[in-house]
Amino acid sequence: MTIEDNTSYVLLPVYNEEVPGKTKGLFGSELKKLYKEEVLLDALEKGKTLIYKGNEYFLDERIS
């Protein structure tokens, strides 16, 4: 599996009662500018979280 540049992905916030997060949508090309592909694949395939703009998120492929 690879992170495709034109595929839309979604960052789902880890639940935090004190700091509620919002879902973020990014294309693969944008994500690859921020993180190494190995980190993205670990997040997508193994459920590891990513830190984006100071908040913790899960990564998933956007389903339209």
Z-matrix of the N, CA and C atoms (Angstrom, degrees):
N
C 1 1.458
C 2 1.525 1 108.88
N 3 1.319 2 115.38 1 144.79
C 4 1.461 3 120.99 2 176.71
C 5 1.524 4 108.86 3 -133.69
N 6 1.308 5 115.24 4 164.17
C 7 1.462 6 121.53 5 174.76
C 8 1.529 7 106.37 6 -90.09
N 9 1.310 8 116.47 7 114.74
C 10 1.463 9 121.67 8 -177.29
C 11 1.529 10 110.50 9 -85.36
N 12 1.332 11 116.74 10 135.81
C 13 1.464 12 122.04 11 -177.27
C 14 1.531 13 113.22 12 -58.25
N 15 1.323 14 117.24 13 -41.44
C 16 1.470 15 120.73 14 -174.66
C 17 1.516 16 114.24 15 -94.76
N 18 1.323 17 117.03 16 5.16
C 19 1.455 18 120.81 17 177.60
C 20 1.519 19 108.93 18 -85.84
N 21 1.315 20 115.83 19 140.07
C 22 1.460 21 121.33 20 179.18
C 23 1.529 22 109.36 21 -90.36
N 24 1.316 23 115.65 22 129.42
C 25 1.459 24 122.48 23 179.06
C 26 1.521 25 108.71 24 -118.44
N 27 1.318 26 115.07 25 159.79
C 28 1.455 27 119.76 26 -179.52
C 29 1.525 28 108.92 27 -126.77
N 30 1.330 29 115.38 28 137.12
C 31 1.457 30 122.43 29 173.28
C 32 1.520 31 107.03 30 -99.01
N 33 1.330 32 115.35 31 117.20
C 34 1.463 33 121.83 32 -178.80
C 35 1.522 34 108.61 33 -101.41
N 36 1.323 35 118.23 34 122.58
C 37 1.465 36 119.59 35 -175.87
C 38 1.523 37 112.59 36 -67.00
N 39 1.332 38 115.17 37 139.48
C 40 1.455 39 121.26 38 171.80
C 41 1.522 40 106.08 39 -69.75
N 42 1.317 41 116.59 40 134.20
C 43 1.469 42 120.04 41 -175.85
C 44 1.524 43 111.10 42 -60.55
N 45 1.320 44 115.44 43 128.34
C 46 1.452 45 122.94 44 175.75
C 47 1.529 46 106.95 45 -144.46
N 48 1.305 47 116.12 46 109.92
C 49 1.464 48 121.05 47 -176.16
C 50 1.525 49 112.61 48 -58.99
N 51 1.333 50 117.11 49 -35.69
C 52 1.461 51 121.36 50 -177.32
C 53 1.527 52 112.72 51 -76.74
N 54 1.325 53 116.73 52 -32.65
C 55 1.460 54 120.97 53 -178.41
C 56 1.531 55 108.80 54 -131.22
N 57 1.337 56 117.19 55 82.91
C 58 1.461 57 118.25 56 -179.96
C 59 1.529 58 110.71 57 -65.85
N 60 1.309 59 116.09 58 132.76
C 61 1.460 60 120.69 59 -178.59
C 62 1.513 61 111.69 60 -99.98
N 63 1.317 62 115.17 61 166.71
C 64 1.456 63 121.64 62 177.39
C 65 1.519 64 108.79 63 -115.17
N 66 1.313 65 115.72 64 147.09
C 67 1.453 66 121.21 65 176.54
C 68 1.521 67 109.54 66 -67.63
N 69 1.327 68 116.20 67 138.45
C 70 1.469 69 122.35 68 -179.55
C 71 1.517 70 109.27 69 -120.27
N 72 1.302 71 117.83 70 137.93
C 73 1.453 72 122.63 71 175.76
C 74 1.518 73 110.67 72 -108.66
N 75 1.322 74 116.54 73 130.66
C 76 1.467 75 122.00 74 179.30
C 77 1.524 76 109.38 75 -141.47
N 78 1.325 77 116.38 76 149.57
C 79 1.451 78 120.90 77 173.39
C 80 1.525 79 109.31 78 -82.66
N 81 1.320 80 115.56 79 157.58
C 82 1.456 81 120.91 80 179.16
C 83 1.517 82 112.76 81 -54.82
N 84 1.327 83 116.92 82 -39.03
C 85 1.467 84 120.26 83 -179.86
C 86 1.526 85 111.22 84 -62.16
N 87 1.329 86 117.55 85 -36.75
C 88 1.472 87 121.48 86 178.09
C 89 1.522 88 110.71 87 -68.87
N 90 1.328 89 115.93 88 -42.41
C 91 1.466 90 120.25 89 -179.86
C 92 1.522 91 111.41 90 -63.84
N 93 1.342 92 116.62 91 -38.60
C 94 1.463 93 120.08 92 -178.66
C 95 1.521 94 112.56 93 -69.33
N 96 1.318 95 117.81 94 -19.24
C 97 1.471 96 120.86 95 174.48
C 98 1.529 97 110.58 96 -76.05
N 99 1.345 98 116.57 97 -23.62
C 100 1.459 99 121.94 98 -176.15
C 101 1.529 100 113.87 99 -97.78
N 102 1.337 101 116.77 100 -31.55
C 103 1.468 102 122.08 101 -173.70
C 104 1.523 103 110.04 102 -136.44
N 105 1.323 104 116.20 103 154.51
C 106 1.457 105 121.14 104 172.61
C 107 1.530 106 107.75 105 -70.01
N 108 1.330 107 115.92 106 149.50
C 109 1.468 108 119.75 107 -177.73
C 110 1.531 109 111.66 108 -60.71
N 111 1.335 110 117.94 109 -34.39
C 112 1.465 111 120.67 110 179.31
C 113 1.531 112 110.70 111 -61.50
N 114 1.335 113 116.71 112 -39.57
C 115 1.466 114 121.78 113 179.23
C 116 1.531 115 109.50 114 -65.60
N 117 1.331 116 116.43 115 -42.26
C 118 1.462 117 120.94 116 179.24
C 119 1.525 118 111.39 117 -64.82
N 120 1.326 119 117.13 118 -41.09
C 121 1.461 120 120.35 119 179.10
C 122 1.518 121 111.62 120 -66.70
N 123 1.335 122 117.60 121 -38.03
C 124 1.471 123 120.20 122 175.03
C 125 1.524 124 110.72 123 -61.61
N 126 1.311 125 116.57 124 -39.93
C 127 1.460 126 120.53 125 179.65
C 128 1.527 127 110.61 126 -68.63
N 129 1.308 128 117.07 127 -42.18
C 130 1.457 129 121.58 128 -176.65
C 131 1.529 130 112.02 129 -73.55
N 132 1.315 131 117.00 130 -44.26
C 133 1.468 132 121.10 131 -174.28
C 134 1.516 133 114.08 132 -89.57
N 135 1.335 134 117.32 133 -33.05
C 136 1.470 135 120.71 134 -173.79
C 137 1.520 136 113.68 135 -110.09
N 138 1.337 137 117.05 136 -3.03
C 139 1.459 138 119.88 137 177.28
C 140 1.518 139 115.00 138 78.60
N 141 1.337 140 116.75 139 14.62
C 142 1.469 141 118.46 140 176.41
C 143 1.527 142 108.67 141 -69.81
N 144 1.307 143 116.66 142 151.29
C 145 1.462 144 120.29 143 -177.31
C 146 1.524 145 111.45 144 -92.25
N 147 1.330 146 114.36 145 158.53
C 148 1.460 147 123.01 146 176.38
C 149 1.523 148 108.63 147 -117.33
N 150 1.305 149 116.50 148 148.26
C 151 1.464 150 121.18 149 172.71
C 152 1.522 151 106.72 150 -100.17
N 153 1.324 152 116.23 151 120.82
C 154 1.466 153 122.31 152 -179.92
C 155 1.523 154 107.67 153 -130.24
N 156 1.315 155 115.72 154 118.85
C 157 1.469 156 122.57 155 -179.07
C 158 1.532 157 111.65 156 51.00
N 159 1.334 158 115.08 157 42.21
C 160 1.457 159 121.40 158 174.15
C 161 1.520 160 115.76 159 82.85
N 162 1.329 161 117.94 160 -0.21
C 163 1.457 162 121.11 161 179.37
C 164 1.523 163 109.90 162 -118.13
N 165 1.320 164 115.92 163 156.29
C 166 1.457 165 121.97 164 -176.27
C 167 1.532 166 110.28 165 -98.25
N 168 1.343 167 115.64 166 133.31
C 169 1.464 168 121.44 167 -175.45
C 170 1.525 169 111.87 168 -136.71
N 171 1.329 170 114.43 169 153.02
C 172 1.453 171 122.38 170 166.43
C 173 1.521 172 107.26 171 -94.60
N 174 1.311 173 117.85 172 152.68
C 175 1.454 174 122.69 173 179.74
C 176 1.521 175 109.79 174 -111.28
N 177 1.322 176 116.18 175 136.64
C 178 1.463 177 121.74 176 175.75
C 179 1.518 178 108.95 177 -147.17
N 180 1.329 179 115.23 178 158.27
C 181 1.464 180 119.96 179 175.61
C 182 1.516 181 108.11 180 -80.12
N 183 1.311 182 115.76 181 136.47
C 184 1.462 183 120.11 182 -179.13
C 185 1.528 184 109.02 183 -73.52
N 186 1.317 185 115.39 184 132.06
C 187 1.459 186 121.82 185 176.59
C 188 1.526 187 107.12 186 -104.42
N 189 1.334 188 115.60 187 125.01
C 190 1.462 189 118.06 188 -177.64
C 191 1.503 190 112.94 189 -96.97
